[in-house]
Amino acid sequence: ACPLIAVKLNGFACKNPAWVQANDFSFSGLHNPGNTGNPFGSAITPVTVAQIPGLNTLGISMVRIDYAPWGIVAPHYHPRATEIITVIEGSLEVGFVTSNPDNRLISKTLQKGDVFVFPSSQNPGVSTIANVIFGSKPDISTNILAKAFQVDKNIVQQIQRKF
């Protein structure tokens, strides 16, 4: 916790240390599966500074992600964070695309107990979204992109050919 309540860091108010309680450093709920009945077939339960005020300024957060069979999390990036994922049950295809100009897809299928890191850096480069999504080498699966953008996979293939 920060020293003054009037001060905001990362957009969140700091709490006077004299007022800090255990609840400022805990969260209950990751044992509850999320509702995957949506077009992506996934549910994200965040545990960030919004849920645990004591995380403010620590540079750490986590999420629980539940997937229906063939569910996905739409392609995204975290401009100020490194991400690590652990598979608790089942298997999961994961990956990231390197920065321009290579836009190289680094991917792997994880099994129960496996861990994968999505790196960031002090100089993260530029990731032009269209190039990253449609011009990676090798291509991101057309099935994944079609589901992420809610379009027919033939449209995805047409776009990928342009890159």
C-alpha positions as CSV (number, residue, x, y, z in Angstrom):
1,A,0.0,0.0,0.0
2,C,1.1,3.6,-0.7
3,P,1.7,6.1,2.1
4,L,-1.1,8.6,1.2
5,I,-4.7,8.0,0.4
6,A,-4.9,11.2,-1.7
7,V,-2.2,9.9,-4.1
8,K,-3.1,7.7,-7.0
9,L,-0.7,5.3,-8.7
10,N,-1.6,3.5,-11.8
11,G,-5.1,5.1,-11.5
12,F,-5.8,3.6,-8.1
13,A,-5.9,5.4,-4.8
14,C,-3.2,4.6,-2.3
15,K,-4.3,3.6,1.1
16,N,-2.9,4.9,4.4
17,P,-0.9,1.9,5.8
18,A,-2.6,2.4,9.2
19,W,-5.9,1.5,7.4
20,V,-4.7,-1.6,5.6
21,Q,-6.4,-4.9,6.4
22,A,-6.0,-8.5,5.3
23,N,-8.8,-8.1,2.8
24,D,-6.7,-5.6,0.9
25,F,-4.4,-8.5,0.1
26,S,-6.8,-11.4,-0.6
27,F,-9.3,-12.6,-3.1
28,S,-11.8,-15.5,-3.0
29,G,-13.4,-16.9,-6.1
30,L,-10.8,-18.6,-8.3
31,H,-12.3,-22.0,-7.4
32,N,-15.5,-21.0,-9.3
33,P,-15.6,-21.9,-13.0
34,G,-16.4,-19.1,-15.4
35,N,-19.3,-19.2,-17.8
36,T,-18.0,-20.3,-21.2
37,G,-21.3,-20.0,-23.0
38,N,-20.3,-17.1,-25.3
39,P,-19.0,-16.9,-28.9
40,F,-15.4,-17.3,-27.8
41,G,-16.0,-20.3,-25.5
42,S,-13.9,-18.9,-22.7
43,A,-14.3,-17.0,-19.4
44,I,-11.7,-14.9,-17.7
45,T,-11.8,-14.2,-13.9
46,P,-9.3,-11.4,-13.3
47,V,-7.4,-10.9,-10.1
48,T,-5.9,-7.4,-10.5
49,V,-5.5,-4.3,-8.4
50,A,-9.3,-3.8,-9.0
51,Q,-9.9,-7.0,-7.0
52,I,-6.9,-6.8,-4.6
53,P,-6.0,-3.2,-3.7
54,G,-2.7,-4.4,-2.2
55,L,-1.4,-5.2,-5.7
56,N,-1.2,-1.5,-6.6
57,T,2.4,-0.7,-7.7
58,L,3.6,-4.4,-7.4
59,G,3.4,-5.1,-11.1
60,I,1.7,-8.4,-10.8
61,S,-1.8,-9.8,-11.4
62,M,-3.3,-13.1,-12.5
63,V,-6.4,-14.5,-14.1
64,R,-8.3,-17.8,-14.2
65,I,-9.3,-18.8,-17.7
66,D,-11.9,-21.4,-18.3
67,Y,-12.3,-22.9,-21.8
68,A,-15.2,-24.8,-23.4
69,P,-13.9,-27.5,-25.9
70,W,-12.4,-25.5,-28.8
71,G,-12.7,-22.3,-26.9
72,I,-10.2,-19.4,-27.4
73,V,-9.1,-16.1,-25.9
74,A,-9.0,-13.6,-28.8
75,P,-5.5,-12.5,-29.9
76,H,-4.4,-9.7,-27.7
77,Y,-1.3,-8.2,-26.1
78,H,-0.2,-6.8,-22.8
79,P,1.8,-3.6,-23.4
80,R,3.2,-3.4,-19.9
81,A,3.3,-7.0,-18.7
82,T,4.8,-10.5,-19.1
83,E,2.3,-13.3,-18.8
84,I,2.8,-16.8,-17.6
85,I,0.2,-19.6,-18.0
86,T,-0.2,-23.0,-16.3
87,V,-2.6,-25.7,-17.5
88,I,-4.5,-27.3,-14.7
89,E,-6.6,-29.6,-16.7
90,G,-6.7,-30.7,-20.3
91,S,-4.5,-29.3,-23.1
92,L,-4.2,-25.9,-24.6
93,E,-2.6,-24.4,-27.7
94,V,-0.7,-21.2,-26.8
95,G,1.6,-18.8,-28.6
96,F,2.7,-15.3,-29.3
97,V,4.0,-13.4,-32.4
98,T,7.4,-11.6,-32.3
99,S,7.7,-7.9,-33.2
100,N,8.1,-6.4,-36.6
101,P,9.6,-7.1,-39.0
102,D,9.8,-10.9,-38.4
103,N,6.3,-11.5,-36.9
104,R,7.3,-15.0,-36.1
105,L,4.7,-17.3,-34.4
106,I,6.1,-19.1,-31.4
107,S,3.5,-21.7,-30.3
108,K,3.1,-24.9,-28.4
109,T,0.4,-27.3,-27.2
110,L,0.5,-27.5,-23.5
111,Q,-0.6,-30.4,-21.4
112,K,-1.7,-30.6,-17.8
113,G,1.0,-29.2,-15.5
114,D,2.9,-27.4,-18.4
115,V,3.8,-23.7,-18.1
116,F,4.4,-21.1,-20.9
117,V,5.7,-17.5,-20.7
118,F,4.5,-14.7,-23.0
119,P,7.5,-12.3,-22.7
120,S,7.6,-8.5,-22.6
121,S,10.7,-6.3,-22.3
122,Q,12.0,-2.9,-21.5
123,N,12.1,-2.3,-25.3
124,P,9.1,-4.3,-26.6
125,G,9.3,-3.1,-30.2
126,V,6.3,-2.4,-32.3
127,S,3.6,-5.0,-33.0
128,T,1.4,-3.8,-35.9
129,I,-1.8,-5.7,-35.1
130,A,-2.7,-6.6,-38.7
131,N,0.8,-7.8,-39.5
132,V,1.0,-9.7,-36.2
133,I,-2.4,-11.4,-36.6
134,F,-2.5,-12.1,-40.3
135,G,1.2,-12.1,-41.3
136,S,2.8,-14.3,-38.7
137,K,5.1,-17.0,-39.8
138,P,3.8,-19.7,-39.7
139,D,0.2,-18.5,-39.9
140,I,-2.0,-18.5,-36.8
141,S,-4.6,-21.1,-37.3
142,T,-7.5,-19.9,-39.5
143,N,-10.0,-21.7,-37.2
144,I,-8.7,-19.7,-34.2
145,L,-8.7,-16.3,-36.1
146,A,-12.2,-17.0,-37.6
147,K,-13.6,-17.7,-34.1
148,A,-11.7,-14.7,-32.6
149,F,-13.1,-12.2,-35.2
150,Q,-16.4,-14.1,-35.6
151,V,-16.0,-14.4,-39.4
152,D,-15.8,-17.3,-41.9
153,K,-12.4,-18.9,-42.1
154,N,-12.4,-18.2,-45.9
155,I,-12.3,-14.5,-45.1
156,V,-9.3,-15.1,-42.8
157,Q,-7.5,-17.0,-45.5
158,Q,-8.1,-14.2,-48.0
159,I,-6.6,-11.7,-45.6
160,Q,-3.7,-13.9,-44.7
161,R,-2.8,-14.2,-48.4
162,K,-2.4,-10.4,-48.6
163,F,0.4,-10.6,-46.0
